[in-house]
Amino acid sequence: MAMPRPTVAQLAYGSCTVIFSTLAMLLLSGTSSGVGVVVVALSALALGLLVAMTVPRPAPHRPAVPVARPAAPEPVRATVPSPVREPVREQVREPVR
């Protein structure tokens, strides 16, 4: 079974955790020996790996399931009285002289 590839978010969170935790532990411990630096670096790598593995992975793509839609409502019929018909009035023009 193939191992899944890490996402960009996992790589970013893990890398930032390793860098910042290494700096913080070196500054707070004040160690200058080689063994102390190796211990700090290994613990920072372990912490970065832990953070990278706990970042939630995106959900797998699922095919869309058709959603049952409710029946269309019946149109509402408004009762409006018909307009009153007026006789057509023609405009009388005067002859041009």
C-alpha positions as CSV (number, residue, x, y, z in Angstrom):
1,M,0.0,0.0,0.0
2,A,1.4,3.4,-1.0
3,M,2.0,6.0,1.6
4,P,-0.1,9.2,1.0
5,R,1.8,12.3,0.1
6,P,1.8,15.1,2.6
7,T,-0.3,18.2,1.8
8,V,1.1,21.7,1.6
9,A,-0.4,22.6,4.9
10,Q,1.3,19.6,6.6
11,L,4.7,20.6,5.1
12,A,4.3,24.2,6.1
13,Y,3.1,23.6,9.7
14,G,5.8,20.9,10.3
15,S,8.6,23.0,8.9
16,C,7.6,26.1,10.9
17,T,7.3,24.0,14.0
18,V,10.8,22.6,13.6
19,I,12.4,26.0,12.9
20,F,10.7,27.9,15.7
21,S,10.9,25.2,18.3
22,T,14.6,24.7,17.6
23,L,15.3,28.4,18.1
24,A,13.1,28.6,21.2
25,M,14.7,25.5,22.8
26,L,18.2,26.7,22.0
27,L,17.6,30.1,23.4
28,L,15.8,28.9,26.5
29,S,18.2,26.1,27.4
30,G,21.3,28.1,26.7
31,T,23.2,24.9,25.7
32,S,26.4,25.2,23.7
33,S,27.6,21.6,23.7
34,G,27.3,19.4,20.7
35,V,25.2,16.8,22.6
36,G,22.8,19.5,23.8
37,V,22.3,20.9,20.3
38,V,21.7,17.4,18.9
39,V,19.1,16.6,21.6
40,V,17.3,19.9,20.9
41,A,17.4,19.3,17.1
42,L,16.0,15.8,17.4
43,S,13.2,16.9,19.8
44,A,12.3,19.7,17.4
45,L,12.1,17.2,14.5
46,A,9.9,14.9,16.6
47,L,7.7,17.8,17.5
48,G,7.5,19.0,13.9
49,L,6.6,15.5,12.7
50,L,3.9,15.3,15.4
51,V,2.4,18.6,14.3
52,A,2.5,17.7,10.6
53,M,0.7,14.4,11.2
54,T,-2.1,16.0,13.3
55,V,-3.0,18.6,10.6
56,P,-6.4,17.5,9.3
57,R,-6.3,16.1,5.8
58,P,-8.8,17.2,3.2
59,A,-11.9,15.0,2.8
60,P,-11.8,12.7,-0.2
61,H,-13.8,13.9,-3.2
62,R,-17.2,12.2,-3.3
63,P,-19.4,12.2,-6.3
64,A,-22.4,14.5,-6.0
65,V,-25.6,12.9,-4.9
66,P,-28.8,14.3,-6.4
67,V,-30.8,16.1,-3.8
68,A,-34.5,15.4,-3.7
69,R,-36.3,18.7,-4.3
70,P,-39.8,19.4,-3.0
71,A,-42.6,19.7,-5.5
72,A,-42.9,23.1,-7.1
73,P,-45.6,25.2,-5.4
74,E,-48.7,25.9,-7.4
75,P,-49.0,29.4,-8.8
76,V,-51.2,31.8,-6.8
77,R,-54.0,33.2,-9.0
78,A,-54.9,36.7,-8.1
79,T,-58.4,38.0,-8.9
80,V,-58.0,41.4,-10.5
81,P,-61.0,43.1,-12.1
82,S,-60.6,43.6,-15.8
83,P,-59.8,47.2,-16.9
84,V,-62.7,49.4,-18.1
85,R,-62.6,49.8,-21.8
86,E,-62.8,53.4,-23.0
87,P,-63.7,54.4,-26.5
88,V,-60.7,55.4,-28.7
89,R,-60.5,59.1,-29.2
90,E,-59.0,60.3,-32.4
91,Q,-57.1,63.5,-32.6
92,V,-58.5,65.9,-35.1
93,R,-55.8,67.8,-37.0
94,E,-56.5,71.0,-38.8
95,P,-55.6,71.1,-42.5
96,V,-52.4,72.9,-43.3
97,R,-52.9,76.1,-45.3
